[in-house]
C-alpha cells in the first residue's frame, strides 16, 4: 500500500471532515469509524481525483468502505 | 389569559454588528456606537455599486465555530448556531432539562443562503459540476438555520422557519408563543438569522432605491425618523431567545428576563414593498398584540420601532402606533445603530425590548438629530432614557406587507 497515497488521502479527510490525519489509517471504515457522511464522501472523492489524477465513478465510490480500499483503488488506477 | 398559560423568556443570544453577544451588543447600543462600516468586498468596486457601506459583524462566526463545522454551514446558519448556543446556555438548559418532544426550534430568515447560492453558481460557471459542493442545498435553503439548530438540540416538537422578509425573526417569536400557548411545546428556541451581504442583494436593494448612499459617513447613514434619512443600511447577524411555559421554567428554577404577554400579526394587502401610509395593517397587528396579552394601551410605555430609516416607512409606523396605542409611548429605533438585519432584525430588537424592560432604560435612536416634523411622538435621541416600563411593544414589518407586533411585560 502506498504511504504517499495514504498520507495524501488523510490530509483530504482532515480538511473536509475534521478527522485528525493520524487517525486516518488503512483499516478504518469511513462511515463506521471516522463518522463521515455520504455528502462528505463526495467532497473527499472530488479532492482525491484532483490530487491523484484518478477518476472515481459513483459506483466505485460506493465500494470504498475503508481507507485501505480507497488507497488501493487510487494506487491501481493512477 | 383564560388558558392560564404564560410565556416567559429565559435565555438570550445574539451576534450583531455591535457585538459578538447580547451584553456587548446592549452596552454598545447604550453607548451610542454604530455597526456600519465601509464594505471592502471586491464586488463593490467591480460592479460600481452605489451603496458602499453595510452593518457588519464584529465577531466573525468562523472565529467562534470549529473550522470543519463552519465550512459545512452557510454564513446565515453559522450566526444562527452561534446565537442559539448562547441562548441555550444562558437559559441554563442542557441535554436533560427538557423532553425533546416538548422542545421546538423556530428560526426565520429573510433571504436565506444567498452567499452559498452565488458562490456555488460561480463554481459551476467557472469550474463545472464537479466543483459544486454536495452541501449546496442544505446550505442555501432558508430553513437551514432552523434545521441546523433543531438538529443540534434534537428538538422534536417541531422545527420551523418563517420567511416573511424583515418580519421573519419576530414572526418566529410569535410562532413560539402560539406553540406554547396551544400546548404543543414547553420550550421553544426562536429567533432570526441573516447574512447576505453580497453582490446580488445589495444590487437589488440598490435598484429598488431603498438603501442609504451616505457612503462618506457610514456611521451616520442609518438615521430613523431624522429629516436627513435616505434609506436603510443592510446588516447581518442573529438573535435567538429561549421561550418557555412559565410553570415549566419556574419548576426548573430558571431565571426569567420577562414575559411575552401577547402577539399580533396581520398583512397589509396594499403593496409588495411599500407600507400602507395610513398604517392600517400595522396598527391592527399592534392592537392584536395588546388584546391577546390583556394589556391596556394606556400601560404601554414604550415601542421599539421597526423604523428602518426610509422616508415613507418611518412615518407610516408612527401613524400606526398612534392609532393602536396613542400619543404616550416613548419610541426608539435601534436600526440607527444596528442597521437593518432583515430576517434577524425582529429577533435582535425583541431582545433589546426585553432588556429595556429589565433595566428600565430605552436606548437612544442613533443619528436622530432633526426629528421629521411628520412624527409627532416622543422619540428618544441623544442618550438613553431611564423609564420604568409596565409593557413595551416591538414592531417588525416586512416586504410583502407582513406585520408582527410582540408585547412584552416584566418577569
Boltz contact constraints between the chains, C-beta under 6 A:
constraints:
  - contact:
      token1: [A, 18]
      token2: [B, 68]
      max_distance: 6.0
  - contact:
      token1: [A, 39]
      token2: [B, 134]
      max_distance: 6.0
  - contact:
      token1: [A, 39]
      token2: [B, 135]
      max_distance: 6.0
  - contact:
      token1: [A, 42]
      token2: [B, 134]
      max_distance: 6.0
  - contact:
      token1: [A, 46]
      token2: [B, 130]
      max_distance: 6.0
